[in-house]
């Protein structure tokens, strides 16, 4: 008994196995191999951590290597680039510019439509729904995140497109003087508005789950103080919840933006695009195309150099979404509630799926 | 206490409760909803035929207006705003349920017709009859099922060890101030936001540099999925390892067990159910990825069980290509797409269920 206690104190105090085996016989079992195993295990696990950085760097490096021929090529003279999906552009930037615009435009529409609803849902679950139901209701919203994106795309084709047609006609007829609703209204419904609605549905769960967690972390005393001063529930939320959760809401929105930027299938399946700068929401064939959908649509039929150009646009998408995610995480890390415990405050996010 | 006259919990009828004046009755919400529903159903029917979407939209609007006006009249402006917000927030939640229900309903109703044994067991695709010059198209998903399972399986085999080991490093070895730890934690967060199609392009670029221009293969798609899967596994495992009480580790060190054995035999064993749950959810997440597989493994109608060469078909890609690049028989292609979508949703449901069951059955007995 005394033997084992001395061993225990010595190794516990150092947080690692003791420098030499003590007198206790049992402590010797597999001591030598254990030490080697320790080293191997530490090597393996820190190696994995390094590997993640290598992978991330690899993504950037291989995209750059693969896309250089397409970016550097002379688009005016290259016969390969003057046919198929890349035909008719003066250089790579003339090709990628409208695509980048379309990507940001579609994601922006999705954010405009999705963010208020997502924050409303988060408020409902965290502050309005009956306590006992809140968990189950949150799970329902998280189920949205489990639906594969291609299924949302198919759903958008046969449900959302026809559903939005009357609305699009209405907007075009009565608000056609606005640039957004001008042009010839779509007959099939393959508009960027339909794509934006489906994107909005897809970014709901990520924004909701993050804002919900942050709303729930509002200090109970702040809320009770507001209520005790006679505030209604909404005034309490305005006074105590929103100020506390502001940076979290911003970063959740940015993460939703990141998701919307990279979403491929919904856009590729739903809208009928062309590569141009366009603001119109309710036309077909005159919508801006997004980078991801353009790659998905044209990759199978593209030649090698064209694929290189497509990879170049993919590199731009990578840079933009990396930047958006970087900023979002940076805001969380810097100013998020309980900045010191930030890794733990986001824990429930992993359970959502 | 003894006299009922001063019992505050049971006010005598007829005496007006001063605390309850200037308030709408408790069940006002129910009545307003019912009223709004009736009115809007009537209005919609009068205008141009009953339809359920229009009725529900109008009901929502009417309810919000009515409850705000009623509250502003009987109560006061602040309470009216409060009720309005409560209504808006509830409507937002109901709004989110519509796509969920509608999506599942659409997939099930369109796909259920395809879901039979021959769809699962036969290889789809078109065959050309040289004598009659006719192309017949078979509807089948066997090649896609095999492809999905192989690609996801390989991706899981690669991602899970890397993900778990990284999480172990972050939680067990690195000090909170360690620069590597902070950088990796941050990068893992950022990695979860990488667009899936970029992962596909990365795998394609990598393998074209290694193998040459015809680099489509199932393994390449697995590598693409790994980029998406590793951060999910790291995050969920990290959360689970953090839940393991420090006492267990200290008790183990106190018995003279070294660090690696403590991690393997104590920490991992305690957290195993949570880790498996996380892995299952990660699989469910990547099994539905379309874009990276589409880029890295392309699509094909041929049966190909060799992940290291040639294009491979998968369920999500079958659902995509069946609509976007249909064969000669467009209806048959679309049918195959819907069948594949339903199979995919079922797979996702199965993995989610396994995750829940594992979490429920194998959680540590001592806990809670």
Contacts between the chains, C-beta under 8 A, distances in Angstrom:
chain1	res1	chain2	res2	distance
A	4	B	255	7.2
A	4	B	256	7.4
A	7	B	256	4.8
A	8	B	253	7.6
A	8	B	254	3.7
A	8	B	255	6.6
A	8	B	256	6.9
A	9	B	254	7.8
A	11	B	253	5.5
A	11	B	254	7.3
A	11	B	256	5.8
A	12	B	250	6.1
A	12	B	253	5.0
A	12	B	254	5.1
A	15	B	253	7.3
A	16	B	258	7.7
A	16	B	259	6.2
A	17	B	256	7.5
A	17	B	258	4.4
A	17	B	259	7.0
A	18	B	256	7.6
A	24	B	256	6.9
A	26	B	256	7.4
A	27	B	256	4.0
A	30	B	261	7.9
A	31	B	258	7.8
A	34	B	258	4.4
A	34	B	260	7.0
A	34	B	261	6.1
A	35	B	258	6.7
A	37	B	258	7.4
A	37	B	260	4.8
A	37	B	261	7.2
A	38	B	258	5.3
A	38	B	259	5.3
A	38	B	260	4.6
A	40	B	260	7.5
A	41	B	259	7.5
A	41	B	260	3.8
A	41	B	263	7.0
A	41	B	264	7.9
A	42	B	169	8.0
A	42	B	173	6.0
A	42	B	259	7.8
A	42	B	260	7.6
A	44	B	165	5.4
A	45	B	165	4.3
A	45	B	166	6.8
A	45	B	168	4.7
A	45	B	169	3.7
A	45	B	172	7.6
A	45	B	173	6.2
A	46	B	169	5.1
A	46	B	173	6.7
A	46	B	174	7.9
A	46	B	180	7.4
A	47	B	165	7.6
A	48	B	161	7.6
A	48	B	162	4.8
A	48	B	163	7.8
A	48	B	165	3.8
A	48	B	166	4.2
A	48	B	169	6.4
A	49	B	165	7.9
A	49	B	166	4.9
A	49	B	169	4.6
A	49	B	170	6.8
A	49	B	174	7.7
A	49	B	180	6.2
A	49	B	181	7.6
A	49	B	184	4.8
A	50	B	180	7.7
A	51	B	162	6.1
A	51	B	166	7.6
A	52	B	162	7.5
A	52	B	166	5.9
A	52	B	184	5.9
A	52	B	187	6.4
A	52	B	188	6.4
A	52	B	191	7.2
A	52	B	230	6.4
A	52	B	231	7.8
A	52	B	234	7.4
A	53	B	183	7.1
A	53	B	184	6.7
A	53	B	187	6.2
A	55	B	226	7.8
A	55	B	227	6.2
A	55	B	230	7.2
A	56	B	187	5.7
A	56	B	190	7.9
A	56	B	191	6.2
A	58	B	202	7.1
A	58	B	206	7.3
A	59	B	194	7.2
A	59	B	198	6.8
A	59	B	199	7.3
A	59	B	202	4.4
A	59	B	227	6.5
A	62	B	202	5.5
A	62	B	205	4.1
A	62	B	206	5.0
A	62	B	209	7.0
A	63	B	198	7.3
A	63	B	201	6.1
A	63	B	202	6.1
A	63	B	205	5.9
A	65	B	205	6.7
A	65	B	209	6.8
A	66	B	201	7.5
A	66	B	204	7.6
A	66	B	205	3.5
A	66	B	208	6.6
A	66	B	209	7.2
A	67	B	205	7.9
A	116	B	92	7.4
A	117	B	92	4.7
A	117	B	95	5.8
A	117	B	96	6.5
A	120	B	88	6.2
A	120	B	89	4.8
A	120	B	91	7.7
A	120	B	92	3.0
A	120	B	93	7.1
A	121	B	89	7.7
A	121	B	92	5.2
A	121	B	93	5.0
A	121	B	96	5.3
A	123	B	89	5.0
A	124	B	89	4.3
A	124	B	90	6.0
A	124	B	92	6.4
A	124	B	93	4.4
A	125	B	93	7.3
A	128	B	86	6.1
A	128	B	89	5.4
A	128	B	90	6.9
A	129	B	93	7.6
A	137	B	93	7.0
A	140	B	97	6.6
A	140	B	100	6.8
A	141	B	93	7.8
A	141	B	96	5.7
A	141	B	100	8.0
A	143	B	100	6.1
A	144	B	96	6.9
A	144	B	99	7.0
A	144	B	100	5.5
A	146	B	284	6.2
A	146	B	285	7.5
A	146	B	348	5.7
A	146	B	352	6.1
A	147	B	100	7.6
A	147	B	103	5.9
A	147	B	104	7.8
A	147	B	288	7.6
A	147	B	345	7.1
A	147	B	348	7.5
A	148	B	287	7.6
A	148	B	288	2.5
A	148	B	289	7.5
A	148	B	290	7.1
A	148	B	316	5.8
A	148	B	341	7.9
A	148	B	344	5.6
A	148	B	345	7.2
A	148	B	348	6.4
A	149	B	196	8.0
A	149	B	288	6.7
A	149	B	289	7.6
A	149	B	290	6.3
A	149	B	291	7.9
A	150	B	288	6.9
A	150	B	290	4.3
A	150	B	316	4.7
A	150	B	319	4.9
A	150	B	320	5.2
A	150	B	341	6.8
A	150	B	344	7.5
A	151	B	103	6.3
A	151	B	107	5.8
A	151	B	288	7.2
A	151	B	319	7.2
A	151	B	341	5.1
A	151	B	344	6.8
A	151	B	345	6.1
A	152	B	103	6.5
A	153	B	320	7.3
A	154	B	106	7.5
A	154	B	107	7.3
A	154	B	319	6.4
A	154	B	323	6.5
A	154	B	337	6.8
A	154	B	338	7.1
A	154	B	341	5.6
A	155	B	99	7.6
A	155	B	102	6.9
A	155	B	103	4.5
A	155	B	106	5.2
A	155	B	107	7.2
A	157	B	323	6.8
A	158	B	106	6.5
A	158	B	110	7.5
A	159	B	102	5.8
A	159	B	103	7.9
A	159	B	106	5.8
A	163	B	53	7.5
A	201	B	96	7.9
A	201	B	99	4.5
A	204	B	96	5.7
A	208	B	96	7.6
A	232	B	78	5.5
A	232	B	79	6.0
A	232	B	81	7.5
A	232	B	82	3.9
A	233	B	82	5.8
A	233	B	85	7.9
A	233	B	86	7.2
A	234	B	81	6.0
A	234	B	82	4.4
A	234	B	85	4.3
A	234	B	86	7.4
A	235	B	78	6.8
A	235	B	82	7.3
A	237	B	85	7.9
A	255	B	193	6.4
A	258	B	193	4.3
A	259	B	193	7.0
A	261	B	195	6.6
A	262	B	193	7.6
A	262	B	194	7.2
A	262	B	195	2.2
A	262	B	196	6.5
A	262	B	197	6.6
A	262	B	198	6.8
A	263	B	195	7.6
A	264	B	195	7.4
A	264	B	196	6.8
A	264	B	197	4.8
A	264	B	290	7.1
A	264	B	291	4.0
A	265	B	290	5.0
A	265	B	291	6.4
A	265	B	320	6.3
A	268	B	320	7.7
A	268	B	324	6.9
A	269	B	320	7.1
A	269	B	323	6.3
A	269	B	324	6.5
A	292	B	195	6.1
A	292	B	197	4.7
A	292	B	291	6.7
A	295	B	197	5.7
A	295	B	201	7.1
A	295	B	291	7.9
A	295	B	295	7.1
A	296	B	197	6.5
A	296	B	291	5.6
A	296	B	294	6.2
A	296	B	295	7.5
A	296	B	320	7.9
A	297	B	324	7.3
A	299	B	294	7.4
A	299	B	295	5.7
A	300	B	298	6.4
A	300	B	299	7.4
A	300	B	325	7.2
A	304	B	213	5.3
A	307	B	204	7.9
A	310	B	201	7.9
A	311	B	201	5.3
A	311	B	204	7.6
A	311	B	205	6.1
A	314	B	197	6.5
A	314	B	198	5.5
A	314	B	201	4.2
A	315	B	201	8.0
A	317	B	195	5.7
A	317	B	197	7.4
A	317	B	198	6.0
A	318	B	194	7.1
A	318	B	195	7.0
A	318	B	198	4.5
A	321	B	193	6.1
A	321	B	194	6.9
A	321	B	195	5.3
A	321	B	198	7.5
A	322	B	190	6.5
A	322	B	193	7.7
A	322	B	194	7.3
A	324	B	193	7.4
A	325	B	189	7.6
A	325	B	190	4.7
A	325	B	192	7.8
A	325	B	193	3.5
A	325	B	194	7.8
A	326	B	190	5.6
A	328	B	193	7.7
A	329	B	186	6.2
A	329	B	189	4.7
A	329	B	190	5.8
A	333	B	186	7.0
A	343	B	185	6.6
A	343	B	238	7.5
A	343	B	242	7.7
A	344	B	242	6.7
A	347	B	239	4.8
A	347	B	242	7.5
A	349	B	235	7.8
A	350	B	232	7.9
A	350	B	235	5.0
A	350	B	236	4.3
A	350	B	239	4.9
A	350	B	278	6.6
A	351	B	236	7.8
A	351	B	239	7.7
A	353	B	281	4.1
A	353	B	282	7.9
A	353	B	284	6.7
A	353	B	285	6.0
A	353	B	352	7.5
